[in-house]
Amino acid sequence: MAPQLDPGDLVVRAQRGEPRAVARLISLVENAGPQLRDVAAALAPHTGRAQVVGLTGSPGVGKSTSTSALVGALRKQGKRVGVLAVDPSSPFSGGALLGDRVRMQEHATDDGVFIRSMATRGHLGGLAWSTPQALRVLDAAGCDVVLIETVGVGQSEIDVVSLADTTIVLLAPGMGDGVQAAKAGILEIADVFVVNKADRDGADQTVRDLKYMISLGDRRSPDGAAWTPPILKTVAARGEGVEDVVAAIDSHRDWIDRSGERDRRRLQRAESEIQAITLEQVRARLGDVGGSAALPELAKRVVAGELDPYRAADELIAAVGSG
Amino acid sequence: MAPQLDPGDLVVRAQRGEPRAVARLISLVENAGPQLRDVAAALAPHTGRAQVVGLTGSPGVGKSTSTSALVGALRKQGKRVGVLAVDPSSPFSGGALLGDRVRMQEHATDDGVFIRSMATRGHLGGLAWSTPQALRVLDAAGCDVVLIETVGVGQSEIDVVSLADTTIVLLAPGMGDGVQAAKAGILEIADVFVVNKADRDGADQTVRDLKYMISLGDRRSPDGAAWTPPILKTVAARGEGVEDVVAAIDSHRDWIDRSGERDRRRLQRAESEIQAITLEQVRARLGDVGGSAALPELAKRVVAGELDPYRAADELIAAVGSG
């Protein structure tokens, strides 16, 4: 067993860039153990600085290759980079081809890069729950940019994408991805489109499809400033076009700063997070209250017709509030 | 506009068997309007008597024909019958063939039968929410048996099935339903299996498949009494075998009475219902609390790093508890 460490100490050591402290903190928030609250409290004052970039797309579009290329480009700028892989097909999660894995390992030994694969096991919504906490750890550890890589299908992954200040949607030619993207609601969340594998047939058609779809939408921040997602072409495996993606991310960062969109997104995200934690804790307390016989007793009275379920719920809420 | 009626009055009139009072009460609980709590309170003392029978199966197995045949058989016994159709393909919901619709209409004019199609529109989990309330109405209205017809795929429909004291799973030959049933977890919830369209090829094979699957399971009540789901064959369109189904329902009712399984199921159901209402109300109050600026204020402090989301949740729960 590793010795129990004070969360405050761990945060200080994470800020110094000690990978083991970072890993330990993420494990603590992922496992949602008794120390979670102390960790969260210790992290809070050090969060809010990292630029959070989401990277999503269907399997096969080259997400992990693109993530790796982006990490390389950001490192060249001297930026400290965190990667959260919530993609079961990601080499970070250990699920991909050997070639990808090797490509990743170059970053794995770079002490300016923190890589963490988020476990998809556990209860439903587990990722939506643990990823924001892991993000806080990387943020507090001084990452300038945190890349969150996800497959981008399914609600929990869309929740994860919603953590990003800037969301990159990756597509590849000839996969019918344009249509898929529109279906999955991914079109609405994209701040930057990247057509990867742009040396393949059909890349220009994919770009045209996207342009048409974007022209149908209208995305404005509350003050009326508009952001039109750029459409970039890359061949991530050869590093082509990756600098342009980094430039687009920076350009979008400037826009969300100027337009107030960044604050709006972060406030909305914090609201969702607080609500989710609140509901989860109420649910947990319901269980505790149930364990203390209040719920079974109320259920008995409902079955006997002495009480209707709404009044029973009132009594339970009162018990939770005082619990 | 219909005049506002006192929920207590409506319940009295429903108990007298006035179809319009029953319909009005179900609308009130379905719409979850301000009168819902008064209705629930007025219903409570008159509930718990109806025998609740769930009828589920894939589209095409003949659920609506079987429901209609069962209603006929129960009416012959002089029983008052309620039908809740939560099946979009049901003729009760207006979605089926003309032949079925005509067959249903014979019951629609019978004042010993209440038929209600539950709206599948509205928010997620809407059916799981409104169906137990509608069931209470039919129960209080003096229905001896309430049949709940559902397609039996998807979580909300499984929730609905869990309302039943006795669940009939319907299959038809040659649809690969045996395997589908096992997949969907329907095997575990079946108290009675009915192979409908038993005049078709493959009926005996379906029965054999089911027997084999049942032999793999072991279903015992807490006191060790076992119930082995019978497998019956019907041709519902010609009324063949339907009396046997009614007998099996009665036999299962006797077993759940004797074994204590009925009480166990109803208590479990009441617990789930109270918990669901509690969580829903907490969620609603979170919205109210948010409207009163507590949530946005907490979110601001989290974004500013002054507060971690767990402590923010604590503050929100305190606000909800006192709300």
Interface residues (C-beta under 8 A of the other chain):
Chain A: L36 R37 A40 A41 L43 A44 P45 H46 T47 G48 P132 D263 R266 L267 Q268 A270 E271 E273 I274 Q275 I277 T278 L279 Q281 V282 R283 L286 G290 L295 P296 L298 A299 K300 V302 V303 A304 G305 E306 L307 D308 P309 Y310 R311 A312 A313 D314 L316 I317 A318 V320 G321 S322
Chain B: L36 R37 A40 A41 L43 A44 P45 H46 T47 G48 P132 D263 R266 L267 Q268 A270 E271 E273 I274 Q275 I277 T278 L279 Q281 V282 R283 L286 G290 L295 P296 L298 A299 K300 V302 V303 A304 G305 E306 L307 D308 P309 Y310 R311 A312 A313 D314 L316 I317 A318 V320 G321 S322
